[in-house]
Amino acid sequence: MKRSSFSKFVLKIVQQEGSPDCIARGAALGLFVGWMFPVGLQTLPVLFLAFVFRANKVLAWMFTCVTNPATIFFVYPVQCYVGSLVLFNPLKISVLKNNFRGLIKAETMQDAWQNFTSLGSCVLVPFFVGGLVFTLITAPLGYWFCYRLASFFRARRELRRKKRMELQGQVEEKQEKEAE
């Protein structure tokens, strides 16, 4: 039976080393960096923050993938639009599409970064404000979800281990009685 991608992702989360708090901090930091830093500039900040906050580095890096080269063409305009709404200066989606067209057509990451920085403050400020909005929503949820998930699966694993030990003890007792 094949596992779904979501099941594999959940399994990856619960199999990470560290306490549930460490795992959850990694997820929250990854979401923070994923929304607040442009793609291509996420790895170093997330690893640095994971080291400083003693978070799970693998999960921190995995959760930055909330924004990735495949999703930024949808996510970044929405993020900028939300940021512009918060700033009470709504941008039109058509304007955002035109501004992000250069990012879409960029052939290298360097070209994409140059196009991103050339967007100007009318788009970059809403980008970071929108990123902050998404961070404030997703990072606490990611922390809570991963903490609960890791705690649940570890408690379940411990319960299974105790049952195995009890069964093993019962089998050993039965073998000792039979041997007498």
C-alpha positions as a LaTeX table, in Angstrom:
\begin{tabular}{lrrr}
\hline
Residue & $x$ (\AA) & $y$ (\AA) & $z$ (\AA) \\
\hline
Met1 & 0.00 & 0.00 & 0.00 \\
Lys2 & 1.43 & 3.36 & $-1.05$ \\
Arg3 & 1.62 & 6.23 & 1.40 \\
Ser4 & 0.37 & 9.63 & 0.36 \\
Ser5 & 2.76 & 12.57 & 0.20 \\
Phe6 & 1.12 & 14.09 & 3.27 \\
Ser7 & 1.58 & 10.84 & 5.22 \\
Lys8 & 5.24 & 10.76 & 4.24 \\
Phe9 & 5.61 & 14.38 & 5.34 \\
Val10 & 3.99 & 13.66 & 8.71 \\
Leu11 & 6.20 & 10.61 & 9.15 \\
Lys12 & 9.26 & 12.76 & 8.39 \\
Ile13 & 8.19 & 15.23 & 11.10 \\
Val14 & 7.66 & 12.66 & 13.84 \\
Gln15 & 10.87 & 10.77 & 13.09 \\
Gln16 & 13.08 & 13.81 & 13.62 \\
Glu17 & 15.43 & 13.90 & 16.58 \\
Gly18 & 14.85 & 16.23 & 19.47 \\
Ser19 & 12.03 & 17.04 & 21.82 \\
Pro20 & 8.58 & 17.92 & 20.49 \\
Asp21 & 9.38 & 21.54 & 21.38 \\
Cys22 & 12.60 & 21.43 & 19.32 \\
Ile23 & 10.70 & 19.97 & 16.37 \\
Ala24 & 7.94 & 22.56 & 16.67 \\
Arg25 & 10.43 & 25.43 & 16.90 \\
Gly26 & 12.02 & 24.20 & 13.67 \\
Ala27 & 8.67 & 24.26 & 11.89 \\
Ala28 & 7.81 & 27.74 & 13.18 \\
Leu29 & 11.22 & 29.16 & 12.23 \\
Gly30 & 10.99 & 27.60 & 8.78 \\
Leu31 & 7.60 & 29.18 & 8.20 \\
Phe32 & 8.90 & 32.54 & 9.44 \\
Val33 & 11.88 & 32.50 & 7.09 \\
Gly34 & 9.82 & 31.04 & 4.24 \\
Trp35 & 7.43 & 34.00 & 4.28 \\
Met36 & 9.86 & 36.79 & 5.22 \\
Phe37 & 12.84 & 36.00 & 2.96 \\
Pro38 & 12.72 & 35.67 & $-0.82$ \\
Val39 & 13.40 & 32.25 & $-2.33$ \\
Gly40 & 17.12 & 31.76 & $-2.75$ \\
Leu41 & 17.95 & 33.71 & 0.40 \\
Gln42 & 16.36 & 31.38 & 2.92 \\
Thr43 & 18.87 & 28.64 & 3.72 \\
Leu44 & 21.50 & 30.60 & 5.64 \\
Pro45 & 19.05 & 32.62 & 7.78 \\
Val46 & 16.95 & 29.57 & 8.68 \\
Leu47 & 19.98 & 27.48 & 9.63 \\
Phe48 & 21.42 & 30.34 & 11.67 \\
Leu49 & 18.12 & 30.91 & 13.49 \\
Ala50 & 17.65 & 27.18 & 14.04 \\
Phe51 & 21.11 & 27.03 & 15.61 \\
Val52 & 20.44 & 30.10 & 17.82 \\
Phe53 & 17.01 & 28.89 & 18.96 \\
Arg54 & 18.07 & 25.23 & 19.24 \\
Ala55 & 15.44 & 24.15 & 16.76 \\
Asn56 & 15.41 & 21.14 & 14.48 \\
Lys57 & 17.45 & 22.27 & 11.48 \\
Val58 & 16.06 & 19.76 & 8.99 \\
Leu59 & 12.47 & 20.73 & 9.69 \\
Ala60 & 13.33 & 24.42 & 9.75 \\
Trp61 & 14.76 & 24.09 & 6.26 \\
Met62 & 11.85 & 21.89 & 5.07 \\
Phe63 & 9.25 & 24.40 & 6.22 \\
Thr64 & 10.90 & 27.24 & 4.29 \\
Cys65 & 9.63 & 25.41 & 1.23 \\
Val66 & 6.21 & 26.99 & 1.83 \\
Thr67 & 7.62 & 29.33 & $-0.78$ \\
Asn68 & 9.63 & 27.69 & $-3.51$ \\
Pro69 & 10.34 & 28.31 & $-7.20$ \\
Ala70 & 7.16 & 26.44 & $-8.16$ \\
Thr71 & 4.81 & 28.38 & $-5.85$ \\
Ile72 & 6.21 & 31.91 & $-5.79$ \\
Phe73 & 4.39 & 32.90 & $-8.97$ \\
Phe74 & 1.12 & 32.52 & $-7.10$ \\
Val75 & 2.24 & 33.16 & $-3.52$ \\
Tyr76 & 4.25 & 36.36 & $-3.95$ \\
Pro77 & 1.53 & 38.37 & $-5.72$ \\
Val78 & $-1.01$ & 37.26 & $-3.09$ \\
Gln79 & 1.46 & 38.10 & $-0.32$ \\
Cys80 & 2.03 & 41.56 & $-1.81$ \\
Tyr81 & $-1.70$ & 42.10 & $-2.26$ \\
Val82 & $-2.41$ & 41.18 & 1.37 \\
Gly83 & 0.42 & 43.45 & 2.51 \\
Ser84 & $-0.95$ & 46.32 & 0.44 \\
Leu85 & $-4.39$ & 45.83 & 2.02 \\
Val86 & $-2.84$ & 46.00 & 5.50 \\
Leu87 & $-1.08$ & 49.21 & 4.48 \\
Phe88 & $-4.42$ & 50.63 & 3.25 \\
Asn89 & $-2.99$ & 51.06 & $-0.23$ \\
Pro90 & $-4.41$ & 48.14 & $-2.22$ \\
Leu91 & $-2.46$ & 47.15 & $-5.30$ \\
Lys92 & $-4.22$ & 45.77 & $-8.33$ \\
Ile93 & $-3.50$ & 42.17 & $-9.21$ \\
Ser94 & $-2.78$ & 43.23 & $-12.82$ \\
Val95 & $-0.07$ & 45.62 & $-11.56$ \\
Leu96 & 1.43 & 42.86 & $-9.45$ \\
Lys97 & 1.37 & 40.42 & $-12.37$ \\
Asn98 & 3.21 & 42.94 & $-14.53$ \\
Asn99 & 5.76 & 43.60 & $-11.77$ \\
Phe100 & 6.37 & 39.90 & $-11.21$ \\
Arg101 & 6.57 & 39.03 & $-14.90$ \\
Gly102 & 10.33 & 39.64 & $-14.81$ \\
Leu103 & 10.68 & 37.10 & $-12.00$ \\
Ile104 & 8.80 & 34.53 & $-14.01$ \\
Lys105 & 10.93 & 35.06 & $-17.09$ \\
Ala106 & 14.24 & 35.07 & $-15.18$ \\
Glu107 & 16.53 & 32.27 & $-16.32$ \\
Thr108 & 18.89 & 32.24 & $-13.35$ \\
Met109 & 18.50 & 32.87 & $-9.63$ \\
Gln110 & 20.75 & 35.94 & $-10.00$ \\
Asp111 & 18.41 & 37.37 & $-12.65$ \\
Ala112 & 15.42 & 36.62 & $-10.41$ \\
Trp113 & 17.07 & 38.36 & $-7.46$ \\
Gln114 & 17.92 & 41.43 & $-9.57$ \\
Asn115 & 14.34 & 41.56 & $-10.83$ \\
Phe116 & 13.04 & 41.17 & $-7.28$ \\
Thr117 & 15.13 & 44.03 & $-5.93$ \\
Ser118 & 14.15 & 46.24 & $-8.87$ \\
Leu119 & 10.46 & 45.95 & $-7.97$ \\
Gly120 & 10.78 & 49.03 & $-5.79$ \\
Ser121 & 9.26 & 50.01 & $-2.49$ \\
Cys122 & 5.71 & 50.08 & $-3.90$ \\
Val123 & 5.90 & 46.28 & $-4.09$ \\
Leu124 & 8.69 & 45.33 & $-1.66$ \\
Val125 & 7.13 & 46.98 & 1.40 \\
Pro126 & 3.78 & 45.20 & 0.85 \\
Phe127 & 5.77 & 41.99 & 0.20 \\
Phe128 & 7.34 & 42.12 & 3.67 \\
Val129 & 4.14 & 43.28 & 5.39 \\
Gly130 & 2.20 & 40.46 & 3.70 \\
Gly131 & 4.96 & 38.05 & 4.72 \\
Leu132 & 4.59 & 39.23 & 8.30 \\
Val133 & 0.82 & 38.65 & 8.14 \\
Phe134 & 1.30 & 35.11 & 6.82 \\
Thr135 & 4.04 & 34.49 & 9.39 \\
Leu136 & 1.84 & 35.59 & 12.27 \\
Ile137 & $-0.83$ & 33.15 & 11.10 \\
Thr138 & 1.19 & 30.12 & 9.99 \\
Ala139 & 4.14 & 30.03 & 12.41 \\
Pro140 & 2.03 & 29.59 & 15.57 \\
Leu141 & $-0.18$ & 27.07 & 13.77 \\
Gly142 & 2.88 & 25.19 & 12.49 \\
Tyr143 & 4.38 & 25.16 & 15.97 \\
Trp144 & 1.14 & 23.89 & 17.54 \\
Phe145 & 0.55 & 21.27 & 14.84 \\
Cys146 & 4.09 & 19.86 & 14.94 \\
Tyr147 & 4.26 & 19.91 & 18.74 \\
Arg148 & 0.98 & 18.02 & 19.03 \\
Leu149 & 1.94 & 15.60 & 16.27 \\
Ala150 & 5.35 & 14.79 & 17.72 \\
Ser151 & 3.98 & 14.47 & 21.27 \\
Phe152 & 1.14 & 12.20 & 20.14 \\
Phe153 & 3.32 & 9.84 & 18.11 \\
Arg154 & 6.01 & 9.67 & 20.77 \\
Ala155 & 3.45 & 8.86 & 23.48 \\
Arg156 & 1.96 & 6.21 & 21.20 \\
Arg157 & 5.40 & 4.73 & 20.53 \\
Glu158 & 6.15 & 4.65 & 24.27 \\
Leu159 & 2.84 & 2.91 & 24.96 \\
Arg160 & 3.60 & 0.26 & 22.32 \\
Arg161 & 7.08 & $-0.21$ & 23.79 \\
Lys162 & 5.62 & $-0.73$ & 27.29 \\
Lys163 & 3.10 & $-3.26$ & 25.96 \\
Arg164 & 5.91 & $-5.14$ & 24.19 \\
Met165 & 7.94 & $-5.18$ & 27.39 \\
Glu166 & 4.94 & $-6.47$ & 29.36 \\
Leu167 & 4.28 & $-9.19$ & 26.79 \\
Gln168 & 7.93 & $-10.13$ & 26.76 \\
Gly169 & 7.90 & $-10.32$ & 30.57 \\
Gln170 & 4.80 & $-12.52$ & 30.49 \\
Val171 & 6.39 & $-14.83$ & 27.92 \\
Glu172 & 9.56 & $-15.09$ & 30.01 \\
Glu173 & 7.50 & $-15.88$ & 33.14 \\
Lys174 & 5.60 & $-18.56$ & 31.26 \\
Gln175 & 8.84 & $-20.07$ & 29.95 \\
Glu176 & 10.31 & $-20.11$ & 33.48 \\
Lys177 & 7.20 & $-21.88$ & 34.84 \\
Glu178 & 7.32 & $-24.43$ & 32.04 \\
Ala179 & 11.01 & $-25.02$ & 32.69 \\
Glu180 & 10.35 & $-25.84$ & 36.36 \\
\hline
\end{tabular}
